[in-house]
Amino acid sequence: MFQRSVIEQLESRMKEKRNFIQVITGPRQVGKTTLIGQLLEKLDIPSQYITADGAGSEGAIWIEKHWEAARRILMTEGAGDIILVIDEIQKLDNWSETVKKLWDEDTWNKIPLKLIISGSSRLLLQKGLTESLGGRFEVTHMGHWTLQEMEEAFGWTPEQYVFYGGYPGSAAIVEDEMRWKHYLTDAIVETSISRDILMLTRVDKPALLRRLFEMGVRHSGMELSFNKMLGQLQDAGNTTTLSHYLTLLGSAGLLSGIEKYSGSIARQRSSSPKFMVHNTALMSSSDSDSLSGIRKQPERWGRYVESAVGAHLLDGYMKSHYKLYYWRKGNMEVDFVLASGENVIALEVTSGRMRNRSGLEEFKKEYPKARVMLVGEKGFPWQEFLRTDTARLV
């Protein structure tokens, strides 16, 4: 079975002496649970896997019960250490306070119980970690599968990846596009919104959040002001509500709003966001056209390629140190801007879409220290860019 490269890092960390809680985050259906199973098989260490899906309302008591069971195994079997895995831990109330208490007890008593926790709601996990577990954890983010991974695991072409995206569980049914689209809509989109957002976070207008997602998917790669969204969405409330809902959709690995680059944080935060899907499968699953049909339409295919590049950059942003923006000045624009400290790269994607490339030139005039990069026609091939580790760009 194919193994994602991140397993090597986790294997190395789990072989170390007990030091940090290992936190694995990532959206649904990217293989977190599968990877944990592969990891435990590779390690010659006793382990216990539990998932909060079956915890009911016990919460803290449920964690304590399984933690104590792992301690007993450690003592009775005389092992050097043991690994306890708690999957989807963010579903439990006050989980972080309980984990802190038990982890600190084991640290004080020198009990070599190692802990892995995982979940698909990044915001809720991060909230618990920062509130109670400061200095005690390391985070490994598992993003959507890359082109290189889908090539190695399933023999996909770059064009297939741009249309079908990076959900490995759906790879076996792509030949039946209608079945594939139903699977994406029912098993991934609806489940992510219902279980990772609506069940775990207060959302006063769930229908609005769903409509915002649908609008964002249709406009992926396009800038749209919150005021324009208010005009197109019924019962939209205010811009603060829309901004919050967009953050929730991003935390679930579905849809984000990229801010405008200006060199001023205040201006960036007040600008109109540029919609960007985290996985192009979210676009094609709601598209009535097929891969072959879209390939014949340069403008639409170009938007898919730009969104695939954007999703790749978003995944790198989740794992790395750079910030991701877009840039616009009048009619001139740059698709993406990567910024890390004083290192800035302006990136334009060209693949079928009619674009004015003077945006890169104007950006360079305004920010002379920035580097510029053309991806696609007459530049760095977009296929190769999707195989690139974006963390190494800045």
Stockholm file with secondary structure:
# STOCKHOLM 1.0

chainA/1-394         MFQRSVIEQLESRMKEKRNFIQVITGPRQVGKTTLIGQLLEKLDIPSQYITADGAGSEGAIWIEKHWEAARRILMTEGAGDIILVIDEIQKLDNWSETVKKLWDEDTWNKIPLKLIISGSSRLLLQKGLTESLGGRFEVTHMGHWTLQEMEEAFGWTPEQYVFYGGYPGSAAIVEDEMRWKHYLTDAIVETSISRDILMLTRVDKPALLRRLFEMGVRHSGMELSFNKMLGQLQDAGNTTTLSHYLTLLGSAGLLSGIEKYSGSIARQRSSSPKFMVHNTALMSSSDSDSLSGIRKQPERWGRYVESAVGAHLLDGYMKSHYKLYYWRKGNMEVDFVLASGENVIALEVTSGRMRNRSGLEEFKKEYPKARVMLVGEKGFPWQEFLRTDTARLV
#=GR chainA/1-394 SS CCCCTHHHHHHHHHHSCSCSEEEEECCTTSSHHHHHHHHHHHSCSCEEEEEGGGCTTCTHHHHHHHHHHHHHHHHHHTCSCEEEEEETGGGSTTHHHHHHHHHHHHHHTTCCEEEEEEESCHHHHHHHHHHHCTTSEEEEECCSCCHHHHHHHHCCCHHHHHHHCSCGGGGGGTTSHHHHHHHIIIIIIHHHHIIIIITTSCCSCHHHHHHHHHHHHHTTTCBCCHHHHHHHSTTCCCHHHHHHHHHHHHHTTSEEEEEECCSCHHHHHHSCCEEEESSTHHHHTTCSSCHHHHHTCHHHHHHHHHHHHHHHHHHHHHHSSCEEEEEEETTEEEEEEEEETTEEEEEEEESSSCCCTHHHHHHHHHSTTCEEEEEETTSBCHHHHTTSCGGGTC
#=GC SS_cons         CCCCTHHHHHHHHHHSCSCSEEEEECCTTSSHHHHHHHHHHHSCSCEEEEEGGGCTTCTHHHHHHHHHHHHHHHHHHTCSCEEEEEETGGGSTTHHHHHHHHHHHHHHTTCCEEEEEEESCHHHHHHHHHHHCTTSEEEEECCSCCHHHHHHHHCCCHHHHHHHCSCGGGGGGTTSHHHHHHHIIIIIIHHHHIIIIITTSCCSCHHHHHHHHHHHHHTTTCBCCHHHHHHHSTTCCCHHHHHHHHHHHHHTTSEEEEEECCSCHHHHHHSCCEEEESSTHHHHTTCSSCHHHHHTCHHHHHHHHHHHHHHHHHHHHHHSSCEEEEEEETTEEEEEEEEETTEEEEEEEESSSCCCTHHHHHHHHHSTTCEEEEEETTSBCHHHHTTSCGGGTC
//
